[in-house]
Amino acid sequence: MSSKTVLAINGSPRRKGNTAELLNHALRGAAEAGAATEIVHLYALDFKGCISCFACKRKDKEHGICAMKDELSPVLERVKQVDAVLFGSPVYFMNITSGLAACLERLFFSNYLYSNEIPTVFPKKMPSAYIYTMNMTEEHVRQYQMKEKLHSLETSATHFFRVPPRTLWAYNTYQFKDYSLYESSIFSEPAKAAWRERHWPEQCREAFDMGKFLAEWKE
Ligand SMILES: Cc1cc2nc3c(=O)[nH]c(=O)nc-3n(C[C@H](O)[C@H](O)[C@H](O)COP(=O)(O)O)c2cc1C
């Protein structure tokens, strides 16, 4: 049994959407490995992204602390205390959501110094992971070079936590409970339903294994 804690940060506004579902499977995997688990829904919090105040870079101030005080502040502190962190986001206009981007600006910038000697002040090595969910198929992701576009997030996690993150890409997600209610003629609902039936259980399993891996991670 581990006495670790794995924290999931949901960057989707939907608490019961695809992203939250995969994050919860990952937390179940972590729990199976004996870890305590927590989830934060960013869109339930009142916060902003980095305001470029540079308090985190001042020579006369403690480093690694974001000076903005709002409902994200306890989350940023919690990330330092836990043993692994999982970020989840739907793809919005070929990017992560503005909510997760705002959170990562604050987390990463406050742990970053403009110094070659001290590139990160994050207090420890820690495993992390990103879960992305999207309407796009795997083919679209290749075509639009999505993995290359979001690669800088992996680079940042490697830089700040000093361990390369794991990633999970969930393609062709089911967006509406009832497609007939929405203008959505670019999608074939039966094709989406067939994809989901075939692939969603595998992706949930992949998330579960990822959570277990994070909880069992050893240097
Ligand atoms: C504002 C908005 C923008 C979106 N942009 C994209 C996009 O660029 N590419 C894509 O594949 N899906 C896009 N989607 C679809 C979501 O990424 C997809 O439905 C996702 O699985 C939703 O996750 P959730 O269920 O956790 O909210 C968009 C959805 C919204 C609401």
The ligand as a Tripos MOL2 file, in Angstrom:
@<TRIPOS>MOLECULE
LIG
   31    33     1     0     0
SMALL
NO_CHARGES

@<TRIPOS>ATOM
      1 C1        -15.6180   25.9070  -27.1600 C.3       1 LIG1
      2 C2        -15.3250   24.5380  -27.7100 C.ar      1 LIG1
      3 C3        -14.3150   24.3790  -28.6520 C.ar      1 LIG1
      4 C4        -13.9870   23.1120  -29.1350 C.ar      1 LIG1
      5 N1        -12.9540   22.9940  -30.0340 N.ar      1 LIG1
      6 C5        -12.5740   21.7700  -30.4500 C.ar      1 LIG1
      7 C6        -11.4650   21.5990  -31.3370 C.ar      1 LIG1
      8 O1        -10.8050   22.5480  -31.7510 O.2       1 LIG1
      9 N2        -11.1270   20.3330  -31.7010 N.ar      1 LIG1
     10 C7        -11.8100   19.2390  -31.2410 C.ar      1 LIG1
     11 O2        -11.4370   18.1230  -31.5950 O.2       1 LIG1
     12 N3        -12.8560   19.3600  -30.4000 N.ar      1 LIG1
     13 C8        -13.2500   20.5890  -29.9880 C.ar      1 LIG1
     14 N4        -14.2960   20.7150  -29.1060 N.ar      1 LIG1
     15 C9        -14.9750   19.4750  -28.5990 C.3       1 LIG1
     16 C10       -14.4420   19.0230  -27.2430 C.3       1 LIG1
     17 O3        -13.0300   19.0490  -27.1960 O.3       1 LIG1
     18 C11       -14.8720   17.5750  -26.9480 C.3       1 LIG1
     19 O4        -16.2590   17.4480  -27.0760 O.3       1 LIG1
     20 C12       -14.4070   17.1590  -25.5600 C.3       1 LIG1
     21 O5        -14.3610   15.7580  -25.4450 O.3       1 LIG1
     22 C13       -15.3080   17.7360  -24.4740 C.3       1 LIG1
     23 O6        -14.8080   17.3670  -23.2270 O.3       1 LIG1
     24 P1        -15.7360   17.3440  -21.9320 P.3       1 LIG1
     25 O7        -16.7960   16.3190  -22.1910 O.co2     1 LIG1
     26 O8        -14.8320   16.9770  -20.8240 O.co2     1 LIG1
     27 O9        -16.2870   18.7200  -21.7470 O.co2     1 LIG1
     28 C14       -14.6930   21.9640  -28.6490 C.ar      1 LIG1
     29 C15       -15.7340   22.1450  -27.7110 C.ar      1 LIG1
     30 C16       -16.0520   23.4120  -27.2570 C.ar      1 LIG1
     31 C17       -17.1620   23.5580  -26.2260 C.3       1 LIG1
@<TRIPOS>BOND
     1     1     2 1
     2     2     3 ar
     3     2    30 ar
     4     3     4 ar
     5     4     5 ar
     6     4    28 ar
     7     5     6 ar
     8     6     7 ar
     9     6    13 1
    10     7     8 2
    11     7     9 ar
    12     9    10 ar
    13    10    11 2
    14    10    12 ar
    15    12    13 ar
    16    13    14 ar
    17    14    15 1
    18    14    28 ar
    19    15    16 1
    20    16    17 1
    21    16    18 1
    22    18    19 1
    23    18    20 1
    24    20    21 1
    25    20    22 1
    26    22    23 1
    27    23    24 1
    28    24    25 2
    29    24    26 1
    30    24    27 1
    31    28    29 ar
    32    29    30 ar
    33    30    31 1
@<TRIPOS>SUBSTRUCTURE
     1 LIG1         1 GROUP 0 **** ****
